[in-house]
Structure formats: C-alpha cells, structure tokens
Amino acid sequence: MPPQNPVLILGAGVNGACTARELILNGVPVWIVDKFDIAYGATAKSSRLIHGGLRYLEYGDTALVHESLDERARLLKLAPQFVKAVKLYIPIRQRFGGLLSAGLKFTRLTRTGLGAAAAKALGGERGLETVRMGLRMYDFLSRGGGLPSHSVVRVGEAGPKVDSNKYRWLAAYYDAQMLWPERFTLAVLEDARREAEQKGLEFKVLTHHHARLVDGTVEIRPTDASNDSPAGLTIKPSTIVNATGAWGDHTLRDLPAPTKRLFGGTKGSHIFTHQPALVRALNSEAVYAEADDGRLVFILPFEDSVLIGTTDERFDSTPDQAVSSEEEVAYLVEMVNEVFPDVKLMVADVDAHYSGVRPLPYQAEGTTGSIPRGHWIESTATDGIPIDTLIGGKLTTCRALGEETANRILTRLFVARSVSTQERPVPGSDGLSQDTALNDQFWQSVAAATGFEIETVMACGKLVGSRVREVLGGLTESAERELVAGTRFPRGFVRHIIETEWVEELGDLVERRLMLTDHRALPEVTLRELASFFPDADTEASVRDVGQRLRKYYGVTVERELAAAVS
Ligand SMILES: Cc1cc2nc3c(=O)[nH]c(=O)nc-3n(C[C@H](O)[C@H](O)[C@H](O)COP(=O)(O)OP(=O)(O)OC[C@H]3O[C@@H](n4cnc5c(N)ncnc54)[C@H](O)[C@@H]3O)c2cc1C
C-alpha cells in the first residue's frame, strides 16, 4: 500500500478514539488532537449505560435500538473489565396508560411543535401494558445478546424498595453499565498505539492542543499558546475527522471550515450520593422511573454509591461551560424522593455532581426528548481536504460509529478493509468475564503473584483491567510499591499511568485517569502527592487550579483534615 498522509482526528472522546483504532488497524496513519484532554467531553459526563435505549422504541427508532443492542452484546464480551450487566426495574402505577402519547412519538409527530404540545397535553404515564409491549419488543431485538428476558413482579415481592403506596408493579429488564468510559477510551487508544507500533505506522496523540487550517495545511499548537508563540507542528492530512462532539460547530468555525449549523446539544446533569438509606433501598440494582412531570430518571448503583440522572435542557454555550445548576441538583433529589419517599434524600446528601452536553443534531422545534439519538456523518471539504463531522452517537455505539467513519475514509483512500473490530477484545480484558466468581479468582491470583493487597489490585484493576498483572508485577522497588496517601494506588502504578497515558497535567490525572471525582472530598495530602509527580509544574498553582475545578464542575472539595482512602 502506498504511504498515506495521516488522517487528522480532532477530539479524543470515545468516538475519536474508536475511529483512530479502526484506521490504524487498517494501515492508515493517524494524528489525534484534543483541545483539552482524552475523554474530556460527553464521554466522561454520560449516564454510563450501555443500553439499547428502551425509550427510543417509542420514537420508532428500532434500527438504533437494534444496533445498540448488538453493540451492548459485543461490549459485554469484548470489554468485561469495564462493562457489566445491570438489572433495571421500572416502577408502574396503573395497568393502562401512555399509549396515545407513545403513538404520537412513534409516528414522530413530537418532532413538530404541535405534536410535542399534544403529547404533553395528553400526558399519560406509561401503564403496565404499554411497558410490557415495549419490553417484549426489546427482548425480541436483543435475542441472542446473552441477557435474560424481562419479567414483572408485584412491588414488595422483589427488587428495590420503591414506594408501595404509589406503585403496584415492577417490570424488570437488563442492560449494562460502563462505570469508567474514560478508562475504556484510554484502552481503545492503547490498542491503536500497540498496533501502530507493530505495523510501524505513525500514531500521534496530542492533548491540550488545537488545530488551524491555513491554505491546505493544518497547524497544531498548544491550546494555551499565544499568537506570538513559535510555530507549532504542521500536517497535510488526507482527511480531517471532526469528532469534537457537541463542540462540533465551534470546531468548524475556528478551523475555519464553516458550514450550516449541525449541532443542537442538550445539557444533562447527574448526582452521586452515598446516602445509606438509598443505597440499601436500591440493593445494587437499578431503577428507571417516570417522574410526575413525565421525565425519565435513572437511579443506578455505582460501586458503593448511587448515580442519579439526568436532566435534558437545551444548551447553547460551549460544552466546557456546562455545570450542574442548583435547580438541577434539587430536581434530581426530588425525583429520587418521588420513587423512594422513605429514604428522604436531601440536597446535603449529594456528594458530587457533573454535567455534560449531548452531541445531538440541530432541531429547531419539538421537545428535547424527541431529538433523534442516532448518529450521522456529515461530509464537507475545505481547501480540498475532506472533513467528516460525527453527529450524535452514544457511548454504546462508539465502535459502530468508528467503523462507519473509517469505512467512509478507507473508501475515499482506496484502502481495502483488512481488519474488523467486531470480535476484537479491548486491551485488559483477557482473563476477565461477566462471571464475578471467576473475576474474583483472577484478582486473588494477581494479589498472590504481586504481593499487593486484594483491595489495591482491585482498585488498580478497575482502571486497567487484567493489565494490572503486568503493571503491579513490574513494581519491585519499595518506594514504587508505597501507596499514594489517601488512595489504593501504588506510586509506581501512578507513574506508569502518567508515562503511558498521555497525561499532561495534574487535572488529567485526577479527573480522567485515576477517577477521583465521585466522592464528596479529596484529601489535600493526596492532591499534593499527586502534584509531586509533575516536577516541572508550579505545585501550588496546580493544586489550587485543580481544587477550583473539582469544586466547580464536580462539587468536590479538597480537604486538609481528611486522610481517608478515596479509591
Ligand atoms: C448527560 C449525558 C448522558 C448520556 N448518557 C449516555 C448513556 O447512558 N449511554 C450512552 O450510550 N450514551 C450516553 N450519552 C451519549 C455519549 O456520552 C456521547 O454521545 C459520546 O460520549 C460522545 O462521544 P464523542 O467522542 O463524540 O464526544 P465527546 O466525548 O464530547 O468528545 C469530544 C472531544 O473533543 C474535544 N474537543 C473539543 N473541541 C475541540 C477542538 N476544537 N479540537 C480538538 N478537540 C476538541 C473535547 O475536549 C472532547 O474530548 C450521554 C451523554 C450525555 C451528555
């Protein structure tokens, strides 16, 4: 094959990463550039569900549901270190109801102003028969996916302890959770890197950089570079992939490669709580409930805490400005109390929160819920360079979108596809499966082989999967085996992450590598020790900046007195 100019992918979220992997596997060199950091956007701000999207059935999006369920089955098999099955319960009050508004949605009338108003006026909470109909279709579409079919129980007989005065039935079905999409994205990039090394292909990952197109050449400079900084790197890409999610229109404008408005993202916020009564009531299972205002809420188990989401509001600022508002937090708390009044959740029980913007297509009218949730590739060209902009897309369908994008580029470059990812495991999956008992044996064997405590092995294993065996096994010096204060991470493990995972600054490490953002507080001693891994940075400034970011974007405080473990 003749040498190719690299494909330039803008945006290292899950879709950019999956596209990069597809191209590298098929012999095409790639540069991937992110203005902020890997998985900085919606990838890190989602509900973390790997789901068919039961709700989309109402909108007649059966093709999307089918594709999503296929991808769910693949992820359960190919990335078991990150993706686990979860049982969800839908609490139901009445036998009938919801059919008329479901009909309006199914016929897509809610995508017009009038249809949306009619659906709202009709209201109509979904009754048992409507839910059953949807779940039967869901079972049918997910046949062969390896998860059990739906079932219905009376409230109180089984499942989470929802309000028995309000609800009569619980309809149960299965989907999956990916607790750490950021880590999944890194594993996909790791796969691309390994493969590029083997094939001798160029593969460059540049974070905290941005690109500008000047006369057919793209100049790439650090995001914080001033106009009089020295020239950056230059590249003549064969294609530009705009995988910048909800930033997509801004990216095209700044490149510049203007086009019509493509994106109309909606903001969604989530909260975490460790409130014991809710943790007990949920009992490690999940609830997908319809609130009194008709919105749907997920109440999900998340390690030893509970994750609740989400809101859905139109949002016109740049996605990095999205922050959970006090109203959103209060609204999510209220939604929980509607389902579980006995737990009496308070805003003060909320440990952390986050907010992100869905990269949805622009739709001037209709409800936010009616905006299509599929994915598209919009192809344009500027200065003779093809630009493929990825619109929409879910975490669940990232592999399929990466595959589709790569197919379009491979065709354009006259490169025949030689490798498929349809059966390709994600690095760190070998030795792990959906069998918890077998996984426990695996973690025990790593603990025995490396001499680390099982809690340390599992804390590191949740980030790198079975690669933990090599990483911890390579730590022989006692200084490298010491744990970072307040965490379960050995210093050598943290060093490995910094050296191999494109970490540029303390915030990258805390937010998107070690995942230290779901607890109420982070010990200052932890932050300071992590800052010491960046000898060239101003420690005081980075500790202060990260502390401010944690407070603003996650509601997490940095506390001097705290010494408890956070991982
Ligand atoms: C609230 C919410 C809940 C969701 N829940 C689910 C769910 O449960 N299940 C599911 O399957 N999906 C869910 N999604 C959808 C899913 O998260 C996204 O569709 C998916 O993560 C999009 O990935 P992406 O790579 O396209 O975009 P992003 O993850 O947003 O990545 C875009 C990247 O581009 C970078 N960037 C921005 N500007 C530039 C620039 N000029 N140059 C270079 N880089 C740039 C950003 O830093 C970022 O890293 C949810 C989304 C949200 C917001």
The ligand as a Gaussian input file, in Angstrom:
#p B3LYP/6-31G(d) Opt

LIG

0 1
 C      -25.864000      13.724000      30.062000
 C      -25.484000      12.653000      29.090000
 C      -25.878000      11.347000      29.318000
 C      -25.533000      10.354000      28.405000
 N      -25.808000       9.064000      28.707000
 C      -25.431000       8.082000      27.864000
 C      -25.615000       6.728000      28.221000
 O      -26.034000       6.405000      29.325000
 N      -25.274000       5.792000      27.314000
 C      -24.765000       6.106000      26.101000
 O      -24.519000       5.195000      25.320000
 N      -24.518000       7.387000      25.752000
 C      -24.825000       8.372000      26.610000
 N      -24.569000       9.674000      26.302000
 C      -24.001000       9.995000      24.985000
 C      -22.499000       9.796000      24.941000
 O      -21.878000      10.165000      26.134000
 C      -21.906000      10.645000      23.832000
 O      -22.664000      10.543000      22.678000
 C      -20.491000      10.231000      23.489000
 O      -19.709000      10.148000      24.648000
 C      -19.913000      11.230000      22.520000
 O      -18.546000      10.978000      22.373000
 P      -17.685000      11.871000      21.401000
 O      -16.347000      11.269000      21.376000
 O      -18.396000      12.030000      20.116000
 O      -17.704000      13.321000      22.059000
 P      -17.014000      13.854000      23.396000
 O      -16.873000      12.790000      24.401000
 O      -17.753000      15.071000      23.795000
 O      -15.546000      14.228000      22.926000
 C      -15.251000      15.377000      22.198000
 C      -13.800000      15.732000      22.452000
 O      -13.452000      16.825000      21.594000
 C      -12.571000      17.678000      22.290000
 N      -12.572000      18.977000      21.611000
 C      -13.455000      19.992000      21.724000
 N      -13.148000      20.987000      20.877000
 C      -12.051000      20.593000      20.200000
 C      -11.262000      21.171000      19.160000
 N      -11.555000      22.355000      18.635000
 N      -10.189000      20.481000      18.711000
 C       -9.866000      19.270000      19.228000
 N      -10.582000      18.683000      20.197000
 C      -11.668000      19.319000      20.676000
 C      -13.085000      17.657000      23.714000
 O      -12.077000      18.023000      24.621000
 C      -13.519000      16.205000      23.872000
 O      -12.500000      15.409000      24.443000
 C      -24.833000      10.686000      27.223000
 C      -24.404000      11.999000      27.016000
 C      -24.697000      12.971000      27.957000
 C      -24.166000      14.354000      27.764000

